[in-house]
Amino acid sequence: MSTLRNKVQLIGNVGNQPEIISLSNGKKLAKLSLATNENFTNDKGEKTTDTQWHNLAAFGKTAEIIEKYVSKGKEIAIEGKLNYRNYEDKNGEKRYITEIVVGELVLLGSK
């Protein structure tokens, strides 16, 4: 069970064109958003879809695969870990970010 401590698995559609950043160590960073949908019937009997948006970050080879094969709207499956970080913006205000650091990626759907 120790491998299940911080694991996230999602299947969804990419919400924006991935942003690729070249880091000073020569590796790449890919930043993108992923939309997941949950369909259910509400109290009134109406079919409803709840969409959740997730921020993703991928490094190294995974970022290179994203750069080459992933675009807005593409369906993907990811596995990674939940990460929380904060920083100070240019106005000196503290900002908080929750993101999923992608460890594995599977391309789904058609080209």
SETORTOR-555596 format. One record per residue (C-alpha): x, y, z. Coordinates in pm, whole numbers, plus 50000, padded with zeros to 5 digits. Each point is the difference from the previous one (the first is absolute). Layout:
N
XYZ/...
This chain:
111
500005000050000/502965023750032/499915006049623/496475014050032/500885029250228/499935027649737/498694987149669/497615016549755/498554983549689/497895020149756/498524996349653/498865031649830/500435025149720/502795025549975/498535034750053/502745021649850/502984997249769/502844987250224/502555026050103/503534986449955/502825015950199/503714992149958/501664998950341/503565011050077/501094963650046/499044992249639/496834980850091/496505010649903/496915008250204/496494996549857/497095018550166/496424992949897/496464996550131/497824969149992/496194998850017/498284969750153/496254994949975/497664982050237/496474992849877/497184995250248/496275005250049/499115028350239/497135001450253/497605011849728/500804970249777/502015020849752/503194986249850/502855022850103/503715002049926/502465013150256/503335011049849/503105002950219/503195017249880/503444987750104/503405016749956/502704976149877/503785002949993/502304975049828/503784999249979/502694984049783/498974972749755/496325003150091/500125037249917/501654991949666/497214975149915/497395026250092/501755025749781/500014976349703/496624982450027/497595018650229/497835029549899/496855017250120/497014976250003/502104968049998/498784972650236/502744987550231/500404978550309/502545010350261/501394986750323/501905022450235/500145015550343/498245029550155/502305029450069/499405032550189/502295030149967/499925037350056/501855030749880/499935037750028/498665018749697/501435032949871/497725019250239/501384981050300/496814979750052/500314963350086/498464976949735/499194963250045/500004973649726/498684964550006/501214978649711/500564964249898/503574990749913/499614974649719/502034967950028/498304979949726/498015010049693/497824979849761/498685015549680/496374990149937/497515005149718/500775005649634/502625022749847/
